[in-house]
Amino acid sequence: MENYPITISKDKDVHHFEVGEYVHHDEDKCKYRVFENGAYVASFTPDEHDFLHICQNPGGLDEELLHLLADKIEAHHPMGINDNIRKLKL
């Protein structure tokens, strides 16, 4: 899957992120890595219900911004984050 852009406005600041999907080695799940200005700033992993959880926050992003990011990533995959992997296995 190709990386895709996500823009989030928070407290008059506009953040432009790029999200990449990477195969996660545990239970065949995907892991999402987030970049800002080319730097790796955060990653998320879906649970069994396709809700994203913060894996890492090397960019030191505040928690509210991370939750907004997770919401946008989940919205980008309306059929479920893990559905694309399940279809590939069929």
KOLZA-189105 format. One line per 8 residues: number of its first residue (from 1); their letters; for each residue x, y, z of N, C-alpha, C, O. Coordinates in steps of 0.05 Angstrom, whole numbers, always signed. Example, Ala and Ser with C-alpha at 12.3 -4.5 7.8 and 13.67 -1.06 7.14 Angstrom:
1	as	+264 -114 +156 +246 -90 +156 +264 -66 +156 +285 -66 +169 | +257 -45 +142 +273 -21 +143 +258 +1 +157 +268 +23 +161
END
This chain:
1	menypiti	+17 -24 +0 +0 +0 +0 +18 +25 +0 +38 +26 +13 | +9 +44 -15 +25 +69 -16 +18 +87 +8 -3 +85 +19 | +37 +104 +14 +33 +124 +36 +11 +143 +27 +8 +149 +3 | -3 +154 +46 -24 +174 +40 -22 +197 +60 -13 +193 +83 | -31 +221 +52 -29 +245 +69 -53 +247 +88 -75 +239 +82 | -47 +259 +111 -68 +266 +130 -61 +293 +141 -38 +298 +149 | -80 +312 +141 -76 +338 +152 -94 +342 +177 -118 +335 +176 | -82 +352 +198 -97 +356 +223 -92 +384 +233 -69 +393 +234
9	skdkdvhh	-114 +399 +239 -111 +425 +251 -117 +423 +281 -138 +411 +289 | -100 +434 +297 -104 +433 +326 -91 +458 +338 -68 +464 +333 | -107 +472 +354 -97 +497 +367 -84 +516 +348 -62 +526 +354 | -96 +521 +325 -86 +540 +305 -61 +530 +291 -51 +544 +273 | -52 +506 +297 -29 +494 +283 -40 +473 +263 -59 +459 +269 | -28 +473 +240 -35 +453 +219 -12 +434 +216 +11 +442 +211 | -18 +408 +219 +2 +387 +217 -4 +371 +191 -26 +362 +187 | +17 +367 +175 +15 +351 +151 +31 +326 +155 +55 +326 +158
17	fevgeyvh	+17 +303 +156 +29 +277 +161 +27 +260 +136 +11 +265 +118 | +44 +240 +135 +43 +219 +115 +42 +193 +130 +58 +188 +148 | +23 +176 +122 +19 +151 +136 +26 +128 +117 +18 +127 +94 | +42 +109 +128 +49 +85 +113 +40 +60 +128 +40 +60 +152 | +31 +41 +113 +22 +16 +125 +44 -5 +121 +54 -9 +99 | +52 -18 +143 +73 -38 +142 +63 -64 +155 +48 -64 +174 | +72 -86 +144 +64 -112 +155 +76 -115 +183 +99 -110 +187 | +59 -122 +202 +67 -126 +230 +73 -155 +234 +58 -172 +224
25	hdedkcky	+93 -162 +248 +102 -190 +251 +84 -206 +270 +85 -231 +269 | +68 -194 +287 +51 -208 +305 +23 -212 +294 +10 -192 +287 | +13 -236 +292 -14 -243 +284 -22 -231 +257 -45 -226 +253 | -3 -228 +240 -8 -218 +213 -24 -192 +212 -39 -187 +193 | -20 -175 +231 -33 -149 +231 -15 -128 +218 +9 -132 +215 | -28 -106 +211 -13 -84 +200 -6 -63 +221 -18 -61 +242 | +15 -50 +215 +25 -29 +233 +26 -3 +216 +34 -4 +193 | +18 +19 +227 +17 +44 +213 +39 +62 +224 +40 +67 +248
33	rvfengay	+56 +72 +206 +77 +91 +214 +70 +118 +203 +61 +121 +181 | +74 +138 +220 +67 +166 +213 +92 +183 +212 +109 +182 +229 | +94 +199 +190 +117 +216 +186 +107 +245 +184 +85 +250 +173 | +123 +263 +193 +118 +292 +190 +144 +305 +181 +165 +302 +194 | +143 +318 +158 +167 +330 +146 +188 +310 +142 +212 +315 +145 | +180 +285 +134 +199 +264 +128 +210 +249 +153 +225 +230 +150 | +204 +259 +177 +213 +246 +201 +192 +228 +213 +168 +235 +214 | +200 +204 +222 +183 +185 +235 +174 +196 +262 +192 +201 +279
41	vasftpde	+148 +200 +267 +139 +213 +291 +121 +195 +309 +119 +200 +333 | +108 +175 +297 +90 +158 +313 +83 +132 +297 +87 +131 +273 | +73 +113 +312 +63 +88 +299 +39 +78 +315 +36 +83 +339 | +22 +64 +301 -3 +53 +312 -6 +24 +304 +3 +16 +283 | -20 +8 +321 -26 -19 +315 -55 -24 +321 -65 -15 +342 | -69 -38 +304 -98 -44 +309 -101 -67 +328 -85 -86 +329 | -123 -66 +344 -129 -89 +361 -148 -107 +345 -153 -103 +321 | -159 -127 +358 -177 -146 +345 -203 -134 +336 -218 -146 +320
49	hdflhicq	-210 -110 +345 -234 -96 +337 -228 -73 +317 -245 -57 +311 | -203 -72 +307 -194 -52 +288 -192 -24 +299 -193 -4 +284 | -190 -21 +326 -185 +5 +338 -155 +8 +341 -141 -11 +349 | -145 +31 +333 -116 +36 +334 -107 +43 +362 -120 +57 +377 | -83 +33 +369 -70 +39 +394 -42 +49 +388 -29 +41 +369 | -32 +68 +404 -6 +79 +400 +15 +58 +406 +15 +46 +427 | +34 +55 +387 +56 +37 +391 +80 +52 +401 +92 +46 +422 | +87 +73 +386 +110 +89 +392 +104 +118 +387 +87 +125 +370
57	npggldee	+119 +136 +401 +115 +164 +397 +143 +178 +398 +148 +194 +415 | +160 +171 +379 +187 +183 +379 +187 +213 +374 +207 +226 +381 | +166 +223 +362 +164 +252 +356 +154 +268 +380 +154 +292 +379 | +146 +254 +401 +136 +268 +425 +111 +284 +420 +106 +305 +432 | +94 +273 +402 +68 +286 +397 +50 +285 +421 +51 +265 +436 | +34 +305 +425 +16 +305 +449 -6 +284 +444 -13 +278 +421 | -17 +275 +466 -36 +252 +465 -61 +259 +449 -72 +242 +434 | -71 +284 +451 -95 +292 +435 -89 +290 +406 -107 +281 +390
65	llhlladk	-66 +299 +397 -59 +298 +369 -57 +269 +359 -65 +262 +337 | -46 +252 +376 -44 +223 +370 -72 +211 +366 -76 +195 +348 | -90 +218 +383 -118 +208 +381 -131 +218 +356 -146 +203 +343 | -127 +243 +349 -138 +254 +324 -126 +239 +300 -140 +233 +280 | -100 +233 +301 -87 +218 +280 -100 +190 +277 -106 +181 +255 | -103 +176 +300 -115 +149 +299 -143 +150 +287 -150 +133 +271 | -159 +170 +294 -185 +173 +283 -185 +176 +253 -200 +164 +238 | -166 +192 +243 -164 +197 +214 -155 +172 +200 -164 +166 +178
73	ieahhpmg	-136 +157 +211 -127 +133 +199 -149 +112 +198 -153 +99 +177 | -164 +109 +220 -187 +91 +220 -207 +99 +199 -219 +81 +186 | -213 +125 +196 -232 +134 +176 -222 +129 +147 -239 +126 +129 | -196 +128 +144 -185 +122 +117 -190 +93 +109 -188 +86 +86 | -196 +76 +129 -201 +48 +124 -229 +40 +134 -232 +26 +154 | -250 +51 +120 -277 +47 +131 -287 +19 +133 -305 +13 +149 | -275 +0 +118 -284 -28 +119 -269 -43 +141 -273 -67 +144 | -251 -30 +155 -236 -43 +175 -207 -44 +168 -200 -49 +144
81	indnirkl	-190 -40 +186 -161 -38 +181 -150 -66 +173 -132 -67 +157 | -161 -87 +184 -150 -114 +178 -164 -128 +155 -155 -149 +147 | -185 -116 +143 -200 -129 +122 -182 -134 +98 -185 -155 +85 | -165 -116 +91 -148 -120 +67 -130 -144 +70 -124 -158 +51 | -121 -150 +94 -105 -173 +99 -121 -199 +98 -113 -219 +86 | -145 -198 +109 -162 -222 +108 -169 -229 +80 -169 -253 +73 | -174 -209 +63 -181 -214 +35 -158 -227 +20 -161 -245 +3 | -133 -218 +26 -110 -229 +13 -106 -259 +20 -95 -274 +4
89	kl	-115 -268 +43 -111 -295 +52 -132 -314 +39 -128 -338 +39 | -154 -303 +29 -176 -320 +18 -168 -333 -8 -184 -347 -20
END
